[in-house]
C-alpha cells in the first residue's frame, strides 16, 4: 500500500486534524516523506472537480469537503443534526451513556461495526464529547451535560439499570475476548 493511500485513509477516518509527525509515527515513514505525500494528495484534490480537499492549519492536516460544496453540505448537516437519530446512532449513544468514558475501539468491539461516522454525528449534535487520555494515547467518549439534562436527569447514574449495565460482566468478557483477537 502506498504512503499516499495510507495517509488518505488515516485522514478520512480521523475525527480531528492530524500532525505530520503523528502521521509519520502511524505509517512508519519519515516526516519529510509524509509532508511530500501530503502535498501530492493536496494537489490531487485541487486538480479536477473533487468533493474533498486537504486542509492544512498549524502543521495539522484534515480531509474536508470542498469549499465549492459548502452550501450543499450545510443543508445536509442541518438536516442530519436536527432530524431523528438512526437506530445505530441510538445504540452507540446508549453504549456511551452506560459505559462511558469509552474508547472508540471498545465501542466498536461492543457494537461489532465501525462507529466513526456515528461518533462524528453525535459530536456534531452535542450529545457526546471527546477527551484525550494522555496515558493511554487514546480518545474517550462520554455523554454531555446537555444529553443528561435533555433526559431530565441529574446524572447518567440515574439511567434505568445503570449500575448493573455499567459494570456488566458479560460486556467485560466480550471486550477481553475481542482484545485478544
C-alpha positions in Angstrom: 0.0 0.0 0.0 1.4 3.4 -0.9 2.1 6.1 1.6 -0.4 8.4 -0.1 -3.1 5.7 0.2 -2.2 5.2 3.9 -2.3 8.9 4.7 -5.6 9.4 2.9 -7.2 6.5 4.8 -6.0 7.8 8.2 -7.2 11.3 7.4 -10.5 10.0 6.2 -11.3 8.1 9.5 -9.8 10.7 11.8 -12.3 12.9 13.6 -9.7 15.6 14.2 -6.7 17.1 12.3 -3.5 15.1 12.5 0.0 16.5 12.6 2.6 15.3 10.0 4.7 14.0 12.9 1.8 11.9 14.1 1.1 10.6 10.6 4.8 9.7 10.3 4.6 7.7 13.5 1.5 5.9 12.4 2.8 5.0 9.0 6.5 4.4 9.9 7.5 6.9 7.2 9.9 9.8 7.6 8.3 13.2 8.3 9.7 14.6 5.1 8.2 11.7 3.1 4.9 12.3 4.8 4.9 16.0 4.0 5.7 15.3 0.4 3.0 12.8 0.1 0.5 15.2 1.7 1.4 17.9 -0.8 0.8 15.3 -3.6 -2.6 14.4 -2.1 -3.5 18.1 -1.8 -2.5 18.6 -5.5 -4.6 15.6 -6.5 -7.7 17.1 -4.8 -7.1 20.5 -6.4 -6.9 19.1 -9.9 -10.3 18.4 -11.3 -13.7 18.6 -9.7 -13.3 16.7 -6.4 -15.7 16.7 -3.5 -12.9 16.6 -0.9 -10.0 18.8 -0.1 -6.9 18.5 2.2 -6.6 21.4 4.5 -3.5 22.4 6.5 -3.6 24.6 9.5 -0.8 25.0 12.1 1.0 21.9 10.6 -2.0 19.8 11.1 -3.9 18.1 8.2 -7.5 17.2 7.8 -9.7 15.9 4.9 -12.6 18.2 4.5 -15.3 18.8 2.0 -14.6 21.0 -1.0 -15.4 24.7 -0.4 -17.5 24.6 -3.7 -19.9 22.3 -2.0 -20.3 24.3 1.3 -24.0 25.2 0.8 -24.9 21.6 0.0 -23.0 20.2 3.0 -24.5 22.9 5.3 -28.0 21.9 4.2 -27.3 18.2 4.7 -25.7 18.6 8.1 -28.6 20.8 9.3 -31.0 18.0 8.3 -28.7 15.3 9.8 -28.2 17.1 13.1 -31.8 18.2 13.6 -33.6 15.0 12.5 -34.2 11.9 14.5 -31.3 9.7 15.4 -30.9 6.5 13.4 -31.1 3.1 15.2 -27.3 2.7 15.0 -26.7 6.2 16.5 -29.1 5.4 19.3 -27.3 2.1 20.0 -23.9 3.8 20.1 -25.3 6.7 22.3 -26.7 4.1 24.7 -23.4 2.3 25.0 -21.5 5.6 25.5 -24.1 6.6 28.2 -23.8 3.3 30.1 -20.2 2.5 29.6 -18.6 6.0 29.2 -15.9 7.0 29.2 -15.3 4.5 26.4 -12.8 4.4 23.7 -13.8 4.2 20.0 -12.2 0.8 19.8 -14.2 -0.6 22.7 -17.4 1.0 21.4 -16.8 -0.8 18.0 -16.0 -4.1 19.8 -19.3 -3.9 21.6 -21.3 -2.9 18.5 -19.3 -5.0 16.1 -19.1 -2.3 13.4 -17.1 0.8 12.6 -18.5 3.8 14.5 -16.5 6.7 13.0 -19.5 8.4 11.3 -21.8 7.8 14.2 -19.4 9.4 16.6 -19.0 12.3 14.3 -22.7 12.8 14.1 -23.1 12.5 17.9 -20.3 15.0 18.4 -21.9 17.4 15.9 -25.2 17.2 17.8 -23.6 17.9 21.1 -24.7 14.6 22.6 -21.2 13.2 23.3 -17.8 14.8 24.0 -14.3 13.6 23.3 -11.5 13.7 25.7 -7.9 12.6 25.1 -6.2 10.3 27.7 -2.5 11.1 27.6 -1.5 8.0 29.4 -3.3 5.6 27.0 -2.8 7.9 24.0 -6.5 7.4 23.0 -9.7 9.4 22.8 -12.6 8.5 25.1 -16.2 9.4 24.7 -18.8 10.4 27.3 -22.3 11.8 27.0 -22.5 15.6 27.5 -24.3 17.5 30.3 -26.8 18.6 27.6 -27.7 15.0 26.9 -28.2 14.3 30.6 -30.2 17.5 31.1 -32.3 16.7 28.0 -33.3 13.4 29.6 -34.4 15.3 32.7 -31.8 13.6 34.9 -29.0 14.9 37.2 -26.5 12.2 36.2 -26.1 9.2 33.9 -26.2 7.1 37.1 -30.0 7.9 37.1 -30.5 5.9 33.9 -32.5 2.7 34.3 -30.3 -0.3 35.4 -27.2 1.9 35.2 -25.2 0.2 38.0 -26.0 -3.2 36.5 -25.2 -2.3 32.9 -22.2 -0.1 33.7 -20.4 -3.0 35.4 -21.8 -5.8 33.2 -19.6 -8.9 33.5 -20.8 -10.1 30.0 -19.6 -6.8 28.4 -16.3 -7.1 30.2 -15.8 -10.6 28.9 -16.7 -9.6 25.3 -14.2 -6.8 25.5 -11.5 -9.1 26.9 -12.1 -11.7 24.1 -12.1 -9.0 21.4 -8.9 -7.5 22.7 -7.1 -10.9 22.3 -8.2 -11.3 18.7 
